[in-house]
Amino acid sequence: MRFDEIDVRILGLLQDNGRMTNVELAERVGLTAPPCLRRVRALEQQGAIGGYHAALDPAALGYNLTVFAMVSLKSQAESDLRAFEQLVADIPEVRECHMLNGEIDFILKIVAPDLQSFQQILTTQLTTAPNVEHVKTSLTIRTSKALPGVPVPEM
């Protein structure tokens, strides 16, 4: 995708504040509201903007534990990889799933209210899943950086 300077500014501003009104956005990028809205819609249609969401505080919702689980599979056949991805897609506490290159096949970010709840997920849904060879876990002690999105380059 090719973006001009205004597109890049729109992307950066919306990534920082997805609730910004179109009028405010237009003012900040130097356009009137109608052409700004057309640009935003075009960026959405191109897939540069994949959606809008609220950043929720996990602890406020009772998720006091964040765990990273490194999963190795017995088979890396494409059908087995997809089956595992579908399995974790159906576990709401698994918030991220990334396929990796190397010794570990997947890394998962899992949230849970407490250690007992996490152990329940681990022992009933992950370690017992078909094709799972082993799961190594690390509990998060603290998070010092968690930025959504990606760096938006300046033009």
Secondary structure, DSSP 4 states (H G I P E B T S, - for coil): ----HHHHHHHHHHHH-TT--HHHHHHHHT--HHHHHHHHHHHHHHTSS--------TGGGT--EEEEEEEEES---HHHHHHHHHHHHT-TTEEEEEE-SSS-SEEEEEEESSHHHHHHHIIIIITTSTTEEEEEEEE-S--S----S-PPPP-
